[in-house]
């Protein structure tokens, strides 16, 4: 491998980590829809081993030896090899991403003279966040996947992914390889930053409420507004505002999630319209609006997926959990599209300004 190839690999370490983080989020969603969050009741091992092929007899023996670690669904709960594998794979990819972060940090440290202080800071931030995410994962296991721990776990994952996007853009900038789509006129960057930053904050709030709904009382919050077309969605228990049902936690959280989504939708549309108007005044302004439009498109698709999830739950087969996973994926992509737009507003600055 020549020097040019080595530099290409090095500066794309954060991009590899972004892909790995998306994989971790999707695997985490797969764990949830399979109710496999407690399939490895200990951490970092799984039933005291480093593997995933744990028979029911071996699970029983482990529970007998650790009576304080019983599954929240009772002593008789057992998991299939496939269910255990999803949690095991989730942990494996997350752990390997930590190794890659350390490798990237060492590369930056070795080339401190040619790379910016912002690059070194981004590398250290990535290491801090991946360690925090690992600890949060352990807490989530210890807390039997209680809602607040799952919400915190997802928020950290999104913050970590945002930090990796920043690291990647800074590294590209340091090596004068920042692509044209990531370059903005200075006037547009300044005007657009607040609009996309506020949109990003709204999307984070939506994701938090969504994770709360998905995990509340083992998923019972999913049907907090009932199910089926019209009664369950777009209405809530057949009412625009379910006043008669207020005070019931599943209803309050589910309805709260919908209100936050509506507010976020209004903010995203209004800010995107404003951003589009401002961007028309600049050559190259389409770069920023494309990211914002993509984020808004994913958000609109996600509203449709969320509604379809509630509507189809009225069938005998119950909730279509593959749509729940798609709901998580679209939520993540919408967030990252706006995160990228925000960071692009900040990154295209002279290297010596760091």
C-alpha positions, 0 to 999 in steps of 0.5 A: 500500500503506497502513501496515497492509499494509506492516507485514503484509508486513514482519513476514512476511519471515521466514515467506517465508524459511522457505518459501524454505528449504523449497524449497531443501531440497527442490531439494537433495534433488532434486539428490541423487536425480538424481545431479546434485550435480556438474552445475555443477562450479564455483561460483558459476558453472555451467561458467563461465556463469550459465545452465543450458543447457550442451550436452555439447560445451560441458561437454567443452570446459570440462573440457578447459580445467579438468582439475583439475575433472573429475567424480568419475565420470570424464572421460566423465560428462555431464549433461542440461539438466534435471539441470543445471537442478536444481542451478542452481535450487537455487543461485538460490533459495538466493541469492535468499533471501540478498537477502531476508534483507538486505532484512529486516535493513534493515527491522529496522534502520530500525525499531530504535526500535519493535522489540526487540533480540531482533528485531535479533539474529535478523536478524543471525543469519539473515544470518550463517547464510545466508552460512555456508550459501552458503559451505558450498554452495561447499565441497560443490561443491569437495569433489565432494559428499563425505558430511561436506559434505552432512551439514554443508550439511543441518544448516546448512539446518535451523539456518537454518530454526530461526533464521528461525522464531525471527525470525518469532515475535519480529517477531510478538510485537514488533507484538503480532500473536503468534497464540493458537497461539503463546501458552503459560501461563508454567508450561507454557512452562518445563516443556515447553521441555526436553522439546521441546529434547531431542527436537529434538536427537535429530531433528537426530542422525537427520537427520545419520545419514540424510544420511550414509546417503544420500550414502555412497559415492555412495549405496551405504550405502543398501543397507548392510543389503541390500534387500527385506522382512525381510532388508533391512528391518526386519532387517539382512542377515537379522539383528536385529544384523548381527554377522557384517557389522560392520566394513563401513562401509555396514553400520555406518552404515546399522545405526547410523542405524537404532539412532539412529532407534529411540532417537529414537522412544523419546525422542519417544514418552516425552517426548510422553506426559510433555508431554501429561500436563503440558499437561492442567494448563494452559488452552491447553496443547493448542497445544504438544501439537499441535506435538509430536504433529505432529512425532511423526506425521511421524517415524512416517510417515518410518519407514514411508517409509524402510522402504518405500524399502528393501523396494521396492529389491528390484524390478528397477527398484531404489531408488524415489528419489521415496521418498528425497525424501519421506523428506527432506521428512518428516524436515524437517517433523518437525524443524521441528514440534519446533523451532516447539514449542521456540521457542514455549516461549521467545517469549511473554515481555514485549517489555521483557524482551529 
